[in-house]
Amino acid sequence: MSLLSYSAFHSKSSGKQRASGATSEPTDSTDFGTDIDAETSALIAKLALEDLEEVYGGRQSKSQVGGSLSDEEYAYQLQAAHYRELLTVVEDSKIARSLREAVETDSAYVEALRIAEEAALEDRQVALALSRGEPLPQKKACQIEVENPAFLMHPEPPVYVNPCLFLLSLLKTAHL
């Protein structure tokens, strides 16, 4: 396996366009200004880091003996740190994406629970008024909503469609 050139990878990920001098803004926090996705970037960084560790990992640096780092050792450390940072960013974005999807998926459940709890509190107030012989308060919006037959306490979760499987199914139907 060959060592990936740091400058080639870094110049792609810097988002600079050398000819025009203009910069391009990444569209996603994991779009590193390249035409490749975050997963591919992470794979490149992982393989490059493995290559670096294979080549330089067994060497004993001068700094361990007490001397200063050579330019090569310093470049190795910078490049390895860059790849580790890239891997961390990709992993962090996976976690953030997962949390966002969980919030989107669970929002209907949380809203249904909130309405049901609010209706239960209002029902308790009605029961207390009834037990004391007081006039009953008007129904609140949450009570009306819970009594509606269309109200779902357990809404259907959104259906996730794997884009790759979807494209494969389209290809299969197109060729039949």
C-alpha positions in Angstrom: 0.0 0.0 0.0 1.4 3.4 -0.9 1.7 6.4 1.4 -1.0 9.0 0.6 0.5 12.3 0.0 -0.5 14.7 2.7 -0.3 17.7 0.4 -2.5 16.1 -2.3 -5.1 15.1 0.3 -4.9 18.4 2.2 -5.1 20.6 -0.9 -8.3 18.8 -1.8 -9.8 19.2 1.6 -8.8 22.8 2.1 -11.6 23.9 -0.2 -9.3 26.3 -2.1 -9.5 26.5 -5.9 -6.0 27.5 -7.0 -7.0 28.7 -10.5 -9.5 31.3 -9.4 -8.3 31.9 -5.9 -11.9 31.6 -4.7 -12.9 29.4 -1.8 -15.8 27.1 -1.7 -17.9 26.6 1.4 -18.6 23.0 2.4 -22.3 22.1 2.2 -22.1 19.7 5.2 -19.9 19.6 8.2 -18.4 16.4 6.9 -18.0 17.6 3.3 -14.4 18.5 3.4 -14.5 20.5 0.3 -13.9 17.5 -1.9 -16.0 15.5 -4.3 -15.9 12.5 -2.0 -18.2 11.8 0.9 -17.3 11.7 4.6 -17.1 7.9 4.7 -14.7 7.8 1.8 -12.6 10.5 3.4 -12.6 8.5 6.7 -11.5 5.4 4.8 -8.7 7.3 3.1 -7.6 8.8 6.4 -7.7 5.4 8.2 -5.6 3.7 5.5 -3.1 6.6 5.3 -2.8 6.6 9.0 -2.1 2.8 9.0 0.5 3.4 6.3 2.2 6.1 8.3 2.2 4.0 11.4 3.6 1.1 9.5 6.4 3.1 8.0 7.2 5.4 11.0 5.7 3.4 13.9 8.7 1.2 14.5 11.3 4.0 14.4 12.7 5.4 17.6 12.6 9.2 17.3 15.4 11.5 18.5 12.9 13.1 20.8 12.6 9.9 22.7 16.4 9.8 23.1 16.5 13.5 24.1 17.2 15.2 20.8 14.8 17.5 18.8 12.5 16.1 16.1 13.8 15.9 12.6 11.7 17.6 9.8 10.5 14.1 8.7 9.4 13.1 12.2 7.6 16.4 12.7 5.9 16.1 9.3 4.9 12.5 10.3 3.4 13.8 13.6 1.5 16.6 11.8 0.1 14.3 9.1 -0.9 11.6 11.6 -2.6 14.2 13.8 -4.5 15.5 10.7 -5.8 12.0 9.8 -6.8 11.3 13.4 -8.7 14.6 13.5 -10.4 13.8 10.3 -11.5 10.4 11.7 -12.8 12.1 14.8 -14.8 14.6 12.9 -16.4 11.8 10.8 -17.3 9.8 13.9 -18.7 12.9 15.6 -20.8 13.7 12.6 -22.2 10.1 12.6 -23.2 10.5 16.2 -24.8 13.9 15.5 -26.7 12.5 12.5 -27.9 9.6 14.6 -29.1 11.9 17.3 -30.9 14.1 14.8 -32.6 11.1 13.2 -33.7 9.9 16.7 -35.1 13.3 17.5 -37.0 13.4 14.2 -38.3 9.9 14.6 -39.3 10.3 18.3 -40.9 13.8 18.0 -44.3 12.4 17.1 -44.2 10.0 20.1 -43.0 12.8 22.5 -45.8 15.1 21.2 -48.4 12.4 21.7 -47.2 11.7 25.2 -47.2 15.4 26.0 -50.8 15.8 24.9 -51.9 12.7 26.8 -50.2 13.9 30.0 -51.8 17.3 29.6 -55.2 15.7 29.1 -54.7 13.5 32.1 -54.0 16.5 34.3 -57.1 18.3 33.0 -59.2 15.2 33.6 -58.0 15.1 37.2 -59.1 18.7 37.6 -62.5 17.8 36.2 -62.7 14.8 38.6 -61.8 17.0 41.6 -64.4 19.6 40.5 -67.1 16.9 40.1 -66.2 15.4 43.6 -66.6 18.8 45.2 -69.9 19.5 43.5 -68.5 22.4 41.5 -69.4 23.2 37.9 -67.3 21.4 35.4 -64.7 23.4 33.5 -64.8 23.6 29.7 -62.9 20.9 27.9 -59.4 21.9 27.0 -57.9 21.4 23.5 -55.7 18.5 24.7 -58.8 16.7 26.0 -60.7 17.2 22.8 -57.6 15.9 20.8 -57.3 12.8 22.9 -61.0 12.0 22.5 -60.6 12.3 18.7 -60.6 8.8 17.1 -57.8 10.0 14.8 -55.5 10.7 17.7 -52.7 8.1 17.8 -51.0 7.5 21.1 -48.3 5.4 19.2 -47.8 7.1 15.8 -46.2 5.1 13.1 -42.5 5.8 12.9 -41.2 7.2 9.6 -40.0 4.5 7.1 -36.3 4.6 6.3 -35.5 3.7 2.8 -31.9 2.7 2.1 -31.0 4.7 -1.0 -28.8 1.9 -2.3 -31.5 -0.7 -2.0 -34.0 1.7 -3.6 -31.7 2.2 -6.6 -31.2 -1.5 -6.9 -34.9 -2.1 -6.9 -35.3 0.6 -9.6 -32.6 -1.1 -11.7 -34.2 -4.5 -11.4 -37.6 -3.2 -12.4 -36.2 -1.3 -15.3 -34.4 -4.4 -16.8 -37.4 -6.7 -16.4 
